[in-house]
Amino acid sequence: MTCTETRLSASRILSNREICPGYFRMRIVCDQVYQDAVPGQFVMVRLLGRASPLLRRPFSIHDLIMEGEYVTGFDILYKIIGAGTEALSMSRAGDIVDVLGPLGRGFSTRGDFGRVHMVAGGIGVAPFVFLINHLMRQGLSSSQITLFVGGRSCGDLLCLEIFERLGIQLKLTTDDGSAGSQCVVTQPLGEALRQQKPKMLFACGPMPMLREVMAISKKDGIPCQVSIETMMACGMGACLGCAVEKRDSKEKYLHACMDGPVFEAEKIKI
């Protein structure tokens, strides 16, 4: 599902808080174009008044800030991984950022899912707060949502207090065993599917994790939507830097910024 309008704006930062070492949640004021934003869409953000980095950086819309029925802002969740996010981490409330969005094709949430499983690896948890809130507003019960979250250590398991407050079922894994089960996140997913299959899988995280989720969904015949994490220079399909190979088609490539970042698993190769 794609939003009908995208806008470039100079927007004010409401807050920028470190939620775990190296991970930040930024809240940004927005206008009413975000009223129609959907989970899985993203924004391109750059600090104004700085020569470097020159290009905007892509971030999933983590959640919307609501006042009654109206959207007044949105959150992004990010990890410091380079000069751009390092600069962003030093910004403060009241600073102005250059924002292009909302962009891309988000998760399809039409239909009666009945039960859904979501799989997140590390910072791939970013779009799921928005998605869960959206599904619950559509009438899906928290008891019908299970989120599998994996990370290298307990410090990479993000937003757990939000998910606990929402009342969904949580399954945690870490590589070092510091929280949850010591295994890859797809292991408890496979175990859960042997007990009861959901009507839809949603996934966002590192490519190896997505490949495994896609393989599981194919083997068990479960529809799956994956959100691709990739570098983007423009966010509008001009640079062709975010190509994703298309499966079984004469058109060999899709682009994460325009055709995604959310794709039906059976339509792509990663």
N, C-alpha and C positions, 0 to 999 in steps of 0.2 A: 504494500500500500504506500502511495506517494502523496506527500503534501502538494497542494496546487500552487503555492506561492513561496518564493524564496526572496530574502531581503538582505542587503548589506547595511549594517548599522554600526554606529559608535555607541557602545553600551557600557553602562556603569557596573562595576563589580560591587556586589552587596557584601560578600565575605569570601575569604579564601583560607580554609582551615586545614591543617595537617591532621588527618584522621588516623594514620599509622605512619611509622617512619618511611619517608619517601613517597607517600601517597597523600593527595590533596583533594578536597571537595570545594569547588568554586561555585558561587551563586551569582548569577548575572541577570540584570534587568532586561526584559524584552518587551516587544510590542505585540499587538493582537494577531500578527501573522502566525505566531506559535500556538494560537488557539486550535489550529488544525494539525499540529504536529502529531506524529504517531511514534510509538515505541520502535526503536531500531534506527531511527533517523539520526543524523549527526549535524554538527556545526563545525565551521572552520574559524579558528580564533587566533588573533595576533595582538600583542600589546601595541598600543599606539605610542608614537614618540620615540621609537627605537629603530635604528637602522638595521639591526640584526636581532633575531632572524628575520629575513625578508618575507618568507612565505608563511601563510597561516598554517596552523596545525589542526588535524581533524580530531574531534572528540564526540563520543556518543552523548546524546541527551540522556542524562542520568535520571532526571525526573523534572516535572514541571512544578513551579511555585504557583499556587492557586490562592486567589482571594474570592471566596464564594465560587461562582461558576466561571470566573475569568482568570486567564493565565497572565501573570505579571512578571514572571521570570522563569529561569530554568537553571538546573544544576549540571555541572560536568564533573566527572571523576577522572583524575589523571595521576600518572606515576612519573617521577623525574627520570628521564632516560637520555636527555641531551640538553643542548644549550637553550632550545626553545622552551621546554618544560621547566628548566632551571630558572629561566627568567620569569616565567609565569608564576612559579612558586613564591617569588619575592614580591609579587604585586599585593596591594592592600585594598581594603574597602574604599570606594571612591575613585579608584583608578579606572581608566577607560580602556576598553578592549574593542578591537575591530572584529566584528562577528558577521559571518556569512552563513545563512541558514533559514529555516531547516532544510537539510539536503538529503537526497538519496531515497531509497525504497526501504521502508521499515518492515516489521513483522506483520503478517496477515493474521488478524484476530477475528475474522468473520466466522460465523458458524458456532455450533455447540460442541466444544471440545470435551466436556465431561470431566476429563482428567488430563493434566499436562505435566511433563517433566522438563526441567530446565537444567542445563549443564554449563557451568562457568569455570574458566581457568584464570586465576589471577585477576588482572585488570579487566578481563572479559566479563566480570560481574556487572560492569557499568550500566548496560541497558536494561537490566532486569528489574530494578526498582520501578522504573517507568512502566515496564511491561506488566509486572504483577499488579500494580495499582490500576492500570488500564483494564486488565482482565477482571479484576474484582469489581470495578465500577460497572462492567458489563454483566455482572451477576455470577461470575465464577466464584465458588467458595474457596476460602483459604485452605480448607482440608483437601481440596482437589489439586493443589499445587505442591509439587516437590522440587526443591532446588538442590542440586548437587554442586558443591563448591570445592575446588581444589586449588592448592598453592604449594609453593616450595616449603614454607613454614607457616606458623600461626600468624606471623606478621603480614602474610600475603592473603589472608582471608578477610575480605573487606565487607563492611556494611551489615555484619551479622546482627547487630542490635536492631537495625531497621527491619530485617527479615523476621526476626523473632517477634517484634512488635506487630507485624502484619499477620502473624499466626500461621505461616506456611510451614510445611515439613522441610527440615534442613538435614542434609547429609554432607559431612565435612571430611576432607582428606588432605593430608600433607605428605610431602616427600620424606620429611625427616621425622614424622610421627609426633610432632609437637602439639598437634590438635587433630581430633578426629582419628580416622583410620590411616595407617601408614601404607598408602598405595596410590595408584593413579585414580583420578576421579571417575574414569569410565568403569572401574571394577564394581563399585556399589551400584552404578547405573545398570550394568548387566545383571547383577543379582536381583535388583528390584523388578526388572522386566520379566524375569522368570516367574515372579509371583503375580504381577498384574501389569498389563500393558496399558500405557496411556494412549490417548487419541492423537497426541502431538508431542514432538520433541522440539525444544528450542535450545540452541547452543551458541556460545560465543567464547572464544579463547584462542590459545595458540593453535597453529595449523596441525601439529600432530594429534592434539586432542580432538579437533574438528574432524579429521580423517577417521579417527576411531569411532566417534559418535555417528558419522555418516555410514560407516560399515555396519555398525550395530543396527541402525535404523533400517538399512537395506535388508539385512539378514532376518530381522523380526517383522518386516513389512509395516513399519510405523512411519507416517509422514514426519518430515524433519525440516526445520528451517534453521539455517546457520548464518550468523553474522560474521563477516570476514574482517579480521584486523589486518590492515595493510597501510603502507605509506601512501599519502596523497599529496600532490603539489597544488592542485587547483580546486578540487572538489566538484568540478562541473564538466568533466569529460574532455577537456581540451588538451591536457598534457599526455594522456594515454599511459600514465605511469602506474595505474592500479588494475592492470588487466587480469582477468580470471578466465581460465580455460573453460569453454562451454562443452558440455557432453552431447554427443550424437547430433551435431548440427553443422551445416555448411558455414555458418557464421562461427568462426573458431573461438572468438573471445568476447567476453562481456567486460564491463568496467564497474568496479566496486562502488565508485562514487555516484554513478547514474543508474545502473541496473541493480545495484545493491545499496548498502553493504549486506543486506539480508537476501539470501537466495534459498530456493527450494533445493534440498540436498541432491536430489537425483538429476538436477540440471547442470551441475558443475563438476569440474575436476580440480582438486587442490593437492 
